[in-house]
Amino acid sequence: MRSREIEVVLAARLYRAGLAKALIEAAFTASIINNTSFIDELYASTCGDDGLVGQCIADVVGVAFEEVPRSTTIVLRGGLNLSILPRARIATVLTRDNYALIYIAPTINDIAVIKRDLSERDDLVTRLRVTTPSGVRELLRSGHEKLLVNEASRMVEDTHQEYSAKIVLTGQQGVLLGVLATCFLLLTFHNARLTWQGLHVILSLFFLSCVTLRLAACRSLSSDSLSPLLEIRPDELPVYTVMVALYQEADIVPQLVKAMLGLNWPRSKLQVLFLCEADDEATLAALKREEMPQCFDVLPISGSGPRTKPKALNYGLLLSKGAFVVIYDAEDRPHPDQLLEAFQRFQSADEKLGCLQAPLKVANAHESMIARMFAFEYAAHFRSFLPWLAHHGLVLPLGGTSNHFRYDCLRAAGGWDPHNVTEDAELGTRLARLGYRIEMISRPTLEDAPTEIDI
């Protein structure tokens, strides 16, 4: 059977199974407009009906549908390459009886091949199981959990060991620090008053230079207007990965999911990864209660290694399939068109543009004096200081959220440093040292500032 014929047969089977005709027609239309697969569009548009879609695909293929079991052992073929995991649609497992089963989330082309080979391979009928794409991804992720965590903890060490915060001081830095400490002690012993006065002058000049730098940046305050967007066809858009690291954020999960659903990007080309600690049961339960499309994955991360946000982001990066990656915090509400603006900026620039920082904006400045102070500081930082640094080609200390990256650039830089507690600013510095530029975009991300002081 040809691909189009299989799509028609699958559509008829879905309709008979009770899936709304409007959803089926919308998936057909979206697959043409977005230049994507009819099956991918089905999964992207049917929240909560993944099992129904999978069952109908299995009926068309002529094999059984089965949810992926939790207790299995993955059979690895050949050398292990973690880079294949994000796009994998097939996994071979061993049951407790040491019986090999093949779980597959087939594409239209896969269905044609399977139907052709099924009559010649009787063993294939008993061993093959159709499941959902999220089922295959979860099976592969959980089966490679230790390897993924280990790789996430070592990415900077393996690519740029000299930049890793795991090594507190290099030999040369240790010698220099020792020499400076010795000189300071000798000077203090010789003339303590003069030494402390000199230190006071040096630190005061340093502080004054920081203030002067910010005052200079205030002269180039950027406007609050949004940059115009060019018309772009959906079929020209690549896959975009959104990563959100959460910890004890159960209360804000509904708002977060709503914000991610509001992003103006084809759902079939969007990958949203919610990165949670495996023992954060409240947040995991809150995410499980939300009705989300197949492109939204909840990833519980093992607590081995450093329990830090950068390690969680590296873990997500290993499972990312997008050409571009953006990170948000749990309380963020990004502008719906922020991904479109970032993509167009990347497309119009050379490959040395490695990262784009979106401005953060306080949404509740009217609620209290504390919130207004936060709003003032955010405005000064994201509408004045950072744009000034970007305009002059200087190093940008990234804000820790709403950072858009080229995937290849981020992997080449080694991702985030899991041993660094200021991983955002450090990554901005590392990108600059590796020759990449960081610039600003105009569409903001809204956040709520604290409204009172907790004592």
C-alpha positions as CSV (number, residue, x, y, z in Angstrom):
1,M,0.0,0.0,0.0
2,R,1.1,3.5,-0.7
3,S,1.5,6.2,2.0
4,R,-1.6,8.1,1.0
5,E,-3.7,4.9,0.9
6,I,-2.5,4.0,4.4
7,E,-3.5,7.5,5.6
8,V,-7.0,7.1,4.2
9,V,-7.4,3.6,5.7
10,L,-6.1,4.9,9.1
11,A,-8.4,7.9,9.0
12,A,-11.4,5.6,8.3
13,R,-10.4,3.4,11.2
14,L,-10.1,6.3,13.5
15,Y,-13.5,7.6,12.6
16,R,-15.1,4.3,13.2
17,A,-13.3,4.1,16.6
18,G,-15.0,7.4,17.6
19,L,-12.4,10.1,17.0
20,A,-14.0,13.3,15.9
21,K,-14.1,13.9,12.1
22,A,-13.0,17.5,12.6
23,L,-9.8,16.3,14.4
24,I,-9.0,13.9,11.6
25,E,-9.5,16.5,8.9
26,A,-7.5,19.0,10.9
27,A,-4.6,16.5,11.2
28,F,-4.7,15.9,7.4
29,T,-4.6,19.6,6.7
30,A,-1.8,20.3,9.3
31,S,0.3,17.5,7.8
32,I,0.2,19.3,4.4
33,I,0.7,22.8,5.7
34,N,3.5,21.8,8.1
35,N,5.1,19.2,5.8
36,T,4.9,16.7,8.6
37,S,3.4,13.2,9.1
38,F,-0.3,12.6,9.4
39,I,0.4,10.4,12.4
40,D,2.5,13.0,14.1
41,E,-0.2,15.6,13.6
42,L,-2.8,13.2,15.1
43,Y,-0.7,12.7,18.2
44,A,0.0,16.4,18.5
45,S,-3.7,17.4,18.3
46,T,-5.4,14.7,20.4
47,C,-4.8,15.3,24.1
48,G,-5.8,12.2,26.0
49,D,-6.6,10.0,23.0
50,D,-3.1,8.7,22.4
51,G,-4.1,5.2,23.2
52,L,-7.0,5.3,20.8
53,V,-4.7,6.5,18.0
54,G,-2.2,3.8,18.8
55,Q,-4.8,1.1,18.8
56,C,-6.1,2.2,15.4
57,I,-2.6,2.2,14.0
58,A,-2.1,-1.3,15.4
59,D,-5.3,-2.5,13.7
60,V,-4.2,-1.1,10.4
61,V,-0.8,-2.8,10.8
62,G,-2.3,-6.1,11.9
63,V,-0.5,-6.6,15.2
64,A,-1.4,-6.0,18.9
65,F,-1.3,-2.6,20.6
66,E,0.2,-2.6,24.1
67,E,1.2,0.1,26.6
68,V,4.9,-0.2,27.3
69,P,5.5,-2.3,30.5
70,R,7.6,-0.7,33.3
71,S,9.7,-3.7,34.3
72,T,11.8,-4.7,31.2
73,T,15.4,-4.9,30.2
74,I,16.3,-3.1,27.0
75,V,18.3,-5.2,24.5
76,L,21.0,-2.9,23.0
77,R,22.2,-3.6,19.5
78,G,25.9,-2.8,18.7
79,G,27.5,0.2,20.2
80,L,25.6,2.6,22.4
81,N,24.9,6.1,21.1
82,L,22.8,8.3,23.2
83,S,22.3,10.7,20.4
84,I,19.8,8.3,18.7
85,L,17.4,8.3,21.7
86,P,15.5,11.6,21.1
87,R,14.2,10.5,17.7
88,A,14.0,6.7,18.3
89,R,10.6,5.1,17.5
90,I,11.5,1.5,18.3
91,A,12.8,-0.4,21.3
92,T,13.5,-4.1,21.8
93,V,13.0,-5.5,25.3
94,L,13.3,-8.8,27.2
95,T,10.4,-10.0,29.3
96,R,10.8,-11.8,32.6
97,D,10.7,-15.0,30.6
98,N,13.6,-13.8,28.4
99,Y,11.3,-13.4,25.4
100,A,12.2,-10.6,23.1
101,L,9.5,-8.1,22.2
102,I,9.7,-5.2,19.8
103,Y,7.8,-2.0,20.6
104,I,7.4,0.4,17.8
105,A,5.6,3.7,17.2
106,P,5.5,3.4,13.4
107,T,5.4,6.2,10.8
108,I,3.3,5.8,7.7
109,N,6.4,4.4,5.8
110,D,7.0,1.9,8.7
111,I,3.4,0.7,8.4
112,A,3.9,0.0,4.7
113,V,7.1,-2.0,5.3
114,I,5.6,-3.9,8.2
115,K,2.5,-4.9,6.2
116,R,4.7,-6.1,3.3
117,D,6.9,-8.2,5.6
118,L,4.3,-9.5,7.9
119,S,3.1,-12.3,5.7
120,E,6.6,-13.7,5.3
121,R,7.6,-13.4,9.0
122,D,5.2,-15.4,11.3
123,D,7.5,-14.7,14.3
124,L,7.1,-10.9,13.7
125,V,3.4,-11.0,14.4
126,T,3.9,-12.5,17.9
127,R,6.9,-10.4,18.8
128,L,5.8,-7.0,17.4
129,R,3.8,-4.5,19.5
130,V,2.6,-1.1,18.4
131,T,2.7,1.6,21.1
132,T,2.7,5.4,21.4
133,P,5.7,7.6,20.7
134,S,5.8,8.7,24.3
135,G,5.8,5.1,25.4
136,V,8.9,4.3,23.3
137,R,10.6,7.5,24.5
138,E,9.9,6.7,28.2
139,L,11.1,3.1,27.7
140,L,14.4,4.2,26.2
141,R,14.8,7.0,28.7
142,S,14.3,4.8,31.8
143,G,16.4,2.0,30.4
144,H,19.3,4.4,29.9
145,E,18.8,6.4,33.1
146,K,22.2,5.8,34.6
147,L,24.0,6.6,31.4
148,L,22.0,9.8,30.8
149,V,22.6,11.0,34.4
150,N,26.3,10.3,34.1
151,E,26.6,12.0,30.8
152,A,24.6,15.0,32.0
153,S,27.0,15.3,35.0
154,R,30.1,15.2,32.8
155,M,29.3,17.2,29.6
156,V,31.5,20.2,30.4
157,E,34.3,18.0,31.8
158,D,34.3,15.9,28.6
159,T,34.3,18.9,26.2
160,H,36.0,21.8,28.0
161,Q,37.5,20.5,31.2
162,E,39.3,23.8,31.9
163,Y,36.0,25.6,32.3
164,S,34.4,23.1,34.7
165,A,33.7,24.4,38.3
166,K,34.4,20.9,39.5
167,I,38.0,21.9,39.4
168,V,38.1,24.8,41.8
169,L,41.6,26.0,41.0
170,T,44.1,25.1,38.3
171,G,47.8,24.8,39.3
172,Q,48.6,28.3,37.9
173,Q,45.6,29.8,39.7
174,G,46.6,28.2,42.9
175,V,50.1,29.5,42.7
176,L,48.9,33.0,41.8
177,L,46.4,33.0,44.7
178,G,49.2,31.8,47.1
179,V,51.5,34.6,45.9
180,L,48.8,37.3,46.4
181,A,47.9,36.0,49.8
182,T,51.5,35.9,50.9
183,C,52.1,39.4,49.6
184,F,49.0,40.7,51.4
185,L,50.0,39.1,54.7
186,L,53.6,40.6,54.4
187,L,52.2,44.0,53.6
188,T,49.8,43.8,56.5
189,F,52.5,42.8,58.9
190,H,54.8,45.6,57.6
191,N,52.2,48.4,57.5
192,A,48.6,47.3,58.3
193,R,47.1,50.7,58.1
194,L,48.4,51.5,54.6
195,T,47.6,48.0,53.4
196,W,43.9,48.2,54.4
197,Q,43.6,51.8,53.0
198,G,45.0,50.5,49.7
199,L,42.6,47.6,49.6
200,H,39.7,50.0,50.4
201,V,40.7,52.2,47.4
202,I,41.0,49.2,45.1
203,L,37.6,47.8,46.0
204,S,36.0,51.3,45.9
205,L,37.3,51.9,42.4
206,F,36.0,48.5,41.3
207,F,32.5,49.3,42.7
208,L,32.6,52.7,41.1
209,S,33.5,51.2,37.7
210,C,30.5,48.9,38.0
211,V,28.2,51.8,38.8
212,T,29.8,53.9,35.9
213,L,29.2,51.0,33.5
214,R,25.5,50.8,34.4
215,L,25.1,54.6,34.2
216,A,26.6,54.5,30.7
217,A,24.2,51.8,29.7
218,C,21.2,53.9,30.9
219,R,21.9,56.4,28.1
220,S,20.8,53.7,25.6
221,L,17.5,52.6,27.1
222,S,15.8,50.3,24.6
223,S,12.1,50.8,23.8
224,D,9.4,48.5,24.8
225,S,8.1,48.0,21.2
226,L,8.2,44.6,19.6
227,S,10.3,43.9,16.5
228,P,8.2,43.1,13.4
229,L,8.0,39.5,12.3
230,L,8.3,38.4,8.7
231,E,5.8,36.1,7.2
232,I,7.0,32.5,7.3
233,R,5.5,29.3,6.1
234,P,4.9,26.6,8.8
235,D,6.7,24.0,6.6
236,E,9.9,26.0,6.9
237,L,9.9,25.8,10.7
238,P,12.2,23.3,12.4
239,V,11.6,21.3,15.6
240,Y,12.0,23.6,18.6
241,T,12.8,22.2,22.1
242,V,11.5,23.9,25.2
243,M,13.0,22.8,28.6
244,V,11.5,23.7,32.0
245,A,13.3,22.7,35.2
246,L,11.0,22.3,38.1
247,Y,11.5,21.6,41.8
248,Q,8.6,21.7,44.3
249,E,6.5,23.7,41.9
250,A,3.2,21.8,42.1
251,D,1.0,24.8,42.7
252,I,2.2,26.6,39.5
253,V,2.0,23.6,37.2
254,P,-1.5,24.5,35.6
255,Q,-0.3,28.0,34.8
256,L,2.9,26.6,33.3
257,V,1.2,24.1,31.1
258,K,-1.2,26.8,29.9
259,A,1.7,29.0,29.0
260,M,3.5,26.3,27.0
261,L,0.3,25.4,25.2
262,G,0.0,29.1,24.2
263,L,3.3,29.1,22.3
264,N,2.8,30.0,18.6
265,W,4.6,27.1,17.0
266,P,3.3,24.0,15.2
267,R,2.5,21.4,17.9
268,S,4.0,18.6,15.8
269,K,7.3,20.5,15.6
270,L,7.4,21.4,19.3
271,Q,9.1,19.4,22.1
272,V,8.4,20.4,25.6
273,L,10.4,18.7,28.4
274,F,9.4,19.1,32.0
275,L,12.6,18.2,34.1
276,C,11.8,17.2,37.6
277,E,13.7,15.4,40.4
278,A,12.5,11.8,40.7
279,D,11.6,12.3,44.4
280,D,9.6,15.5,43.8
281,E,6.3,13.5,44.0
282,A,4.0,16.5,44.4
283,T,5.2,18.2,41.2
284,L,5.2,14.9,39.2
285,A,1.7,14.2,40.4
286,A,0.6,17.7,39.4
287,L,2.0,17.3,35.9
288,K,0.4,13.9,35.6
289,R,-3.0,15.4,36.3
290,E,-2.7,17.9,33.4
291,E,-4.0,16.9,30.0
292,M,-1.1,17.4,27.6
293,P,-0.3,16.5,24.0
294,Q,2.3,13.8,23.0
295,C,5.0,16.5,22.5
296,F,5.0,17.3,26.2
297,D,7.3,14.9,28.2
298,V,7.7,14.7,31.9
299,L,11.2,13.5,32.8
300,P,11.9,12.4,36.4
301,I,15.7,12.6,37.0
302,S,17.6,10.4,39.3
303,G,19.2,12.1,42.3
304,S,22.7,10.7,41.7
305,G,25.4,13.2,41.0
306,P,25.0,16.9,41.7
307,R,21.3,17.8,42.3
308,T,21.4,21.0,40.4
309,K,19.4,22.8,37.8
310,P,22.2,22.7,35.2
311,K,22.5,18.9,35.6
312,A,18.7,18.7,34.9
313,L,19.1,20.9,31.9
314,N,21.9,18.8,30.5
315,Y,19.8,15.7,31.0
316,G,17.0,17.4,28.9
317,L,19.6,18.5,26.3
318,L,20.6,14.9,25.8
319,L,17.0,14.0,24.9
320,S,16.3,17.1,22.8
321,K,15.6,16.8,19.1
322,G,15.1,20.4,18.2
323,A,17.4,22.5,16.1
324,F,16.9,25.2,18.6
325,V,16.5,25.0,22.4
326,V,15.0,27.5,24.9
327,I,14.8,27.2,28.7
328,Y,12.1,28.7,30.9
329,D,11.4,28.8,34.7
330,A,8.2,27.3,36.1
331,E,6.6,30.7,36.7
332,D,7.3,32.1,33.2
333,R,4.7,33.2,30.7
334,P,6.6,33.8,27.5
335,H,5.1,35.9,24.7
336,P,3.4,33.5,22.3
337,D,5.5,34.7,19.4
338,Q,8.8,34.6,21.2
339,L,10.0,31.4,19.5
340,L,9.1,32.8,16.1
341,E,11.2,36.0,16.7
342,A,14.2,34.0,18.0
343,F,14.0,31.7,15.0
344,Q,14.0,34.5,12.5
345,R,16.9,36.2,14.3
346,F,18.9,33.0,14.1
347,Q,18.0,32.6,10.4
348,S,19.1,36.1,9.5
349,A,22.5,35.9,11.4
350,D,25.6,33.8,11.0
351,E,26.4,30.7,13.0
352,K,28.4,32.6,15.5
353,L,25.2,33.9,17.0
354,G,24.9,31.2,19.6
355,C,22.3,32.5,22.0
356,L,19.4,35.0,22.3
357,Q,18.2,36.4,25.6
358,A,14.6,37.4,25.8
359,P,13.8,40.2,28.3
360,L,12.1,39.4,31.6
361,K,9.2,41.6,32.6
362,V,7.4,41.8,36.0
363,A,3.7,41.5,35.5
364,N,2.5,42.4,39.0
365,A,4.4,45.6,39.6
366,H,1.1,47.3,40.7
367,E,0.6,45.0,43.7
368,S,3.2,46.4,46.2
369,M,6.3,48.5,46.6
370,I,8.5,45.4,46.7
371,A,7.0,44.3,43.3
372,R,7.6,47.8,41.9
373,M,11.2,47.6,43.0
374,F,11.7,44.3,41.2
375,A,10.0,45.7,38.1
376,F,12.4,48.7,38.1
377,E,15.5,46.4,38.5
378,Y,14.3,44.1,35.7
379,A,13.6,47.1,33.4
380,A,17.1,48.5,34.1
381,H,18.8,45.1,33.5
382,F,16.9,43.8,30.5
383,R,16.0,47.1,28.7
384,S,19.2,48.9,29.3
385,F,22.2,47.0,30.6
386,L,22.0,43.8,28.6
387,P,21.1,45.5,25.3
388,W,24.0,47.9,25.8
389,L,26.4,45.0,26.4
390,A,25.1,43.2,23.3
391,H,25.3,46.3,21.1
392,H,29.0,46.7,22.1
393,G,29.8,43.0,21.6
394,L,30.6,42.4,25.3
395,V,29.9,39.4,27.4
396,L,26.3,38.9,28.5
397,P,25.6,37.3,31.8
398,L,22.6,35.2,30.9
399,G,19.4,35.5,33.0
400,G,18.9,31.8,33.7
401,T,15.6,31.7,31.8
402,S,14.2,32.7,28.3
403,N,17.6,31.8,26.8
404,H,17.3,30.6,23.1
405,F,20.2,28.5,21.8
406,R,21.3,26.9,18.6
407,Y,21.4,23.2,19.6
408,D,24.7,22.6,17.8
409,C,26.3,25.6,19.5
410,L,25.1,24.5,23.0
411,R,26.4,21.0,22.6
412,A,29.7,22.2,21.3
413,A,30.0,24.4,24.4
414,G,29.3,21.4,26.6
415,G,25.9,22.5,27.9
416,W,25.6,23.8,31.4
417,D,28.1,23.3,34.2
418,P,26.3,21.1,36.8
419,H,28.9,22.1,39.5
420,N,28.4,25.8,39.1
421,V,25.7,27.6,41.1
422,T,25.7,30.5,38.7
423,E,25.4,28.3,35.6
424,D,23.6,31.0,33.5
425,A,26.2,33.7,33.8
426,E,29.0,31.1,33.5
427,L,27.5,29.8,30.2
428,G,27.3,33.3,28.8
429,T,31.0,33.8,29.6
430,R,32.0,30.4,28.2
431,L,30.1,31.0,24.9
432,A,32.0,34.3,24.5
433,R,35.3,32.6,25.2
434,L,34.5,30.1,22.5
435,G,33.8,32.9,20.0
436,Y,30.0,32.9,20.0
437,R,27.8,36.1,20.2
438,I,24.8,36.6,22.5
439,E,22.1,39.1,21.5
440,M,18.7,40.3,22.7
441,I,15.2,39.9,21.3
442,S,12.2,42.1,22.1
443,R,9.3,39.7,23.0
444,P,9.3,39.4,26.8
445,T,8.7,36.7,29.3
446,L,6.3,37.7,32.1
447,E,7.1,36.8,35.7
448,D,5.4,37.6,39.0
449,A,7.7,39.4,41.6
450,P,7.3,38.8,45.4
451,T,4.8,41.2,46.9
452,E,6.0,41.1,50.5
453,I,9.0,40.3,52.6
454,D,9.0,36.9,54.4
455,I,10.8,37.1,57.8
